[in-house]
Every structure is written in C-alpha cells, then in structure tokens.
C-alpha cells in the first residue's frame, strides 16, 4: 500500500505520523516523497507503520513495491485481513482501495478474482448487496482451475484424481465461478 494513500485516508500529517509512530520525520518524508522505499527501511519502521495504519507488514510492503507473492501466501494474507478487520471493515477496505481493479490492470488475474470472490462471498453471507462496479469482471474466469496446494498434495500422495473433483464440488460458489477452488476462508491460524 502506498504510504501517501494511507496518510491521506487517515487524514494525518507527516509530522503527526512521525510523532505517533516514533519514526523520524525525515524518514516519513523520504518515504512519502519517494526518496526511499519501504523495502530499504528497517523492519521496525515497517512494523510501526503497519501497526499505526492497521495493515499487515506484507500488505504494506507488497503494495508499495509492487512485488507479486506466491498465490497461497496471497490467499492467506487476504484471509488474515478478513479475520483482523471483520466482515464490514474488510468490504469497505477492499472497495476503498479498489485492489480488484489494480490487480486486473496488472493482469494479476488469480489475485483479482480471489479478492473479488472473497468480497462477493462475504457480502452474500452478511446479506450485503454486491458492488456492481465489478460486474464486468464477474463474467470472466481463469482458463485453468487453481486448487489449494494442500488438495493437490493430497491427490498426488493418495494417487487419487477424485480428490480434485470433490474439491470442486465442495468449493464456495463465489470462488469456483472464477475457477478457484476454495472451501474454507475462516480457518486462519
């Protein structure tokens, strides 16, 4: 996530952010002005910023540096974000940051569809109308099915392809619509 965006969203000055986090003003200013990246900052700086803005360190680094992580790590991060924020704050956060469109523009389709599926699923189970802004994306899907790594491993170890078929049958409708197999999003350690 861009620190400038978070500063604007929180409506806080760089000076007050410095005072609240204990991070030197010059460091905050350099980050916001693009003179330094979060990847070049020490872990304490990234931690203090993530704690202050109530986002994970991974999200802060991920969005700031445009690094693409492993899809399993991405899914885990989204599930943790849902757990930390709760349903309604999660929905508001995803809609405010418009990460779905950001991922689509980058052609990071698995991430875009996973996040949209999560948004639609959480909206459905909470009787919240889905955001129509993404209707054009809802008619698309991945060309190949993406299975959880654990399901693929189990199918290989057991030498049983029916495990893959069963996982599709048991998948949450909002996810399988995009060819993503997901049966449990709330089981987060």
C-alpha positions as CSV (number, residue, x, y, z in Angstrom):
1,X,0.0,0.0,0.0
2,X,1.2,3.4,-0.7
3,X,2.0,5.3,2.5
4,X,0.8,8.6,0.9
5,X,-2.6,7.0,0.3
6,X,-2.8,5.7,3.9
7,X,-1.7,9.2,5.2
8,X,-4.5,10.8,3.2
9,X,-7.1,8.2,4.2
10,X,-6.3,8.6,7.9
11,X,-6.1,12.4,7.4
12,X,-2.9,12.8,9.4
13,X,0.0,15.0,8.7
14,X,3.5,13.5,8.2
15,X,4.6,15.4,11.4
16,X,1.8,13.7,13.4
17,X,2.5,10.3,11.8
18,X,6.2,10.8,12.9
19,X,5.1,11.7,16.5
20,X,2.6,8.8,16.7
21,X,5.0,6.1,15.4
22,X,8.3,7.3,16.7
23,X,9.7,7.2,13.2
24,X,11.9,10.3,12.4
25,X,10.1,12.9,10.4
26,X,12.8,12.8,7.7
27,X,12.2,9.1,7.2
28,X,8.5,9.6,6.8
29,X,9.1,12.5,4.4
30,X,11.5,10.4,2.4
31,X,9.0,7.6,2.1
32,X,6.2,9.8,1.1
33,X,8.3,11.8,-1.4
34,X,9.6,8.6,-3.0
35,X,13.2,9.2,-2.0
36,X,13.3,5.9,-0.2
37,X,11.1,2.7,-0.4
38,X,9.8,0.7,2.4
39,X,12.0,-2.2,1.3
40,X,15.0,0.0,2.1
41,X,13.6,0.8,5.6
42,X,14.4,-1.2,8.7
43,X,11.8,-3.8,10.0
44,X,10.9,-1.5,12.9
45,X,9.9,1.3,10.6
46,X,7.7,-1.0,8.5
47,X,6.3,-2.6,11.7
48,X,5.4,0.8,13.3
49,X,3.7,2.0,10.1
50,X,1.8,-1.3,9.6
51,X,0.7,-1.1,13.3
52,X,-0.4,2.5,13.0
53,X,-2.3,2.0,9.7
54,X,-3.7,-1.3,10.9
55,X,-2.5,-3.3,7.9
56,X,-0.1,-6.2,7.7
57,X,3.6,-5.6,7.1
58,X,3.2,-7.8,4.0
59,X,0.4,-5.6,2.6
60,X,2.4,-2.5,3.3
61,X,5.5,-3.9,1.6
62,X,3.6,-5.7,-1.1
63,X,1.6,-2.8,-2.4
64,X,4.4,-0.3,-2.0
65,X,6.9,-2.3,-4.0
66,X,4.6,-4.0,-6.5
67,X,6.1,-7.4,-5.6
68,X,4.0,-10.4,-6.6
69,X,3.9,-13.1,-3.9
70,X,3.1,-16.8,-4.2
71,X,-0.7,-17.2,-4.6
72,X,-1.0,-19.4,-1.5
73,X,0.7,-16.6,0.5
74,X,-1.7,-14.1,-1.1
75,X,-4.8,-16.1,-0.1
76,X,-3.5,-16.5,3.4
77,X,-2.9,-12.8,3.7
78,X,-6.4,-12.0,2.5
79,X,-7.9,-14.4,5.0
80,X,-5.9,-12.9,7.8
81,X,-7.0,-9.4,6.7
82,X,-10.6,-10.6,6.8
83,X,-10.1,-12.0,10.3
84,X,-8.4,-8.9,11.6
85,X,-10.8,-6.4,10.1
86,X,-14.1,-8.2,10.4
87,X,-16.7,-8.5,7.6
88,X,-17.9,-5.0,7.1
89,X,-14.5,-3.3,7.5
90,X,-13.0,-5.8,5.1
91,X,-15.6,-4.9,2.5
92,X,-15.1,-1.2,3.0
93,X,-11.3,-1.6,2.8
94,X,-11.4,-3.6,-0.4
95,X,-13.8,-1.2,-2.0
96,X,-11.9,1.9,-0.9
97,X,-8.5,0.7,-2.1
98,X,-10.0,-0.8,-5.3
99,X,-7.4,-3.5,-5.3
100,X,-9.6,-5.7,-7.5
101,X,-9.2,-3.2,-10.4
102,X,-5.5,-2.7,-9.5
103,X,-4.8,-6.4,-9.9
104,X,-6.9,-6.6,-13.1
105,X,-4.9,-3.7,-14.6
106,X,-1.7,-5.6,-13.7
107,X,-3.1,-8.7,-15.3
108,X,-2.8,-10.5,-12.0
109,X,-6.0,-12.4,-12.6
110,X,-5.8,-15.0,-9.8
111,X,-5.4,-12.3,-7.2
112,X,-8.1,-10.1,-8.7
113,X,-10.6,-13.0,-8.9
114,X,-9.8,-14.3,-5.5
115,X,-10.3,-10.9,-3.9
116,X,-13.5,-10.3,-5.8
117,X,-14.8,-13.8,-4.9
118,X,-14.0,-13.1,-1.2
119,X,-15.8,-9.7,-1.5
120,X,-18.8,-11.3,-3.1
121,X,-18.8,-14.2,-0.6
122,X,-18.6,-12.1,2.5
123,X,-21.3,-9.8,1.1
124,X,-23.6,-12.7,0.5
125,X,-23.2,-14.3,3.9
126,X,-23.8,-10.9,5.5
127,X,-26.8,-10.0,3.3
128,X,-25.0,-7.0,1.9
129,X,-25.6,-6.2,-1.8
130,X,-22.6,-6.9,-4.0
131,X,-20.8,-3.9,-5.5
132,X,-22.0,-3.6,-9.1
133,X,-18.7,-1.8,-10.1
134,X,-17.1,-5.2,-10.7
135,X,-19.9,-6.7,-12.8
136,X,-17.8,-6.7,-16.0
137,X,-15.2,-8.9,-14.2
138,X,-17.8,-11.4,-12.9
139,X,-18.4,-12.9,-16.4
140,X,-14.7,-13.8,-16.7
141,X,-12.8,-16.7,-15.2
142,X,-9.3,-18.2,-15.2
143,X,-8.6,-20.6,-18.0
144,X,-7.4,-23.3,-15.6
145,X,-8.7,-24.3,-12.2
146,X,-6.5,-23.3,-9.3
147,X,-6.6,-25.8,-6.4
148,X,-5.3,-25.2,-2.9
149,X,-1.7,-26.6,-2.5
150,X,-3.0,-29.0,0.2
151,X,-5.6,-30.5,-2.1
152,X,-3.1,-31.0,-4.9
153,X,-0.6,-32.6,-2.5
154,X,-3.3,-35.0,-1.1
155,X,-4.4,-36.0,-4.6
156,X,-0.8,-36.8,-5.5
157,X,0.1,-38.7,-2.3
158,X,-3.1,-40.7,-2.5
159,X,-2.8,-41.1,-6.3
160,X,-6.5,-40.2,-6.5
161,X,-7.8,-37.7,-9.0
162,X,-11.2,-37.8,-7.5
163,X,-9.9,-35.7,-4.6
164,X,-9.6,-32.8,-7.1
165,X,-13.1,-33.4,-8.5
166,X,-14.5,-33.5,-5.0
167,X,-12.8,-30.3,-4.1
168,X,-14.5,-28.5,-7.0
169,X,-17.9,-29.9,-5.8
170,X,-17.3,-28.6,-2.3
171,X,-15.9,-25.2,-3.3
172,X,-17.6,-22.0,-2.3
173,X,-19.7,-20.8,-5.4
174,X,-18.2,-17.3,-5.5
175,X,-14.7,-18.8,-5.9
176,X,-15.4,-21.7,-8.2
177,X,-17.2,-19.2,-10.6
178,X,-13.7,-17.9,-11.3
179,X,-12.1,-21.4,-11.4
180,X,-10.6,-21.0,-7.9
181,X,-11.2,-23.9,-5.5
182,X,-11.8,-22.6,-2.0
183,X,-13.9,-24.4,0.6
184,X,-12.9,-22.6,3.8
185,X,-11.8,-19.0,4.3
186,X,-12.3,-18.6,8.1
187,X,-9.9,-21.2,9.3
188,X,-6.9,-18.9,10.0
189,X,-4.2,-19.7,12.5
